[in-house]
Amino acid sequence: MRFVVATFNRDKAAELHTLLALPEVELVSLADWPGAVAPAETGETLLENARIKALAAVALTRLPAIADDTGLEVDALHGAPGVHAARYAGPDANYADNVAKLLRELAGVPPEQRTARFRTVCLAAWPDGTEMSADGILEGTITDAPRGTNGFGYDPVFVPKGETRTYAELTDAEKNAISHRARAVRLLRKILL
């Protein structure tokens, strides 16, 4: 069976390919599909955005598609950046811009009040309209400065619960063993199997 991985984020695509590796499933990257463009993520929830991306990929390719959406929910910011994590510092923001804005917003907030969680929703959609979804959550805290060079996005400022290192200080294997995306994808894999 072939699935299109519906993302244009190369970092996320590589992570999903690793996590979704199944002997009977071939994964095709949407970013390599002729004419593919990223749909506007206009959903109010992670599930809505994952659905938008998956259905756009299905419509273009006529193949089943898997998409995910991830948010970072910071308690001291009333859940922000949440569903807008990738565009927190603006529509053209990069990883460093988003992290810088987050740290500015948290300036002066004591460590014990910097609790946060990564939340991922992973959705598989088929051309016949069938959908299956799963979610994963990882609790943690936000540091006061970036640490580490592995990973992407908010990884340099997120310390998973029970760890002293940021996501960006963990190896890929360590991260994939505990991550929110890994939890969502593993659950989706069980559903698909």
Secondary structure, 3 states (H helix, E strand, C coil): CEEEECCCCHHHHHHHHHHCCCCCCEEEEHHHCCCCCCCCCCCCCHHHHHHHHHHHHHHHHCCCEEEEEEEEEEHHHCCCEECCHHHCCCCCCCHHHHHHHHHHHCCCCCHHHCEEEEEEEEEEECCCCCEEEEEEEEEEEECCCCCCCCCCCCHHHEEECCCCCCHHHCCHHHHHHHCHHHHHHHHHHHHHC
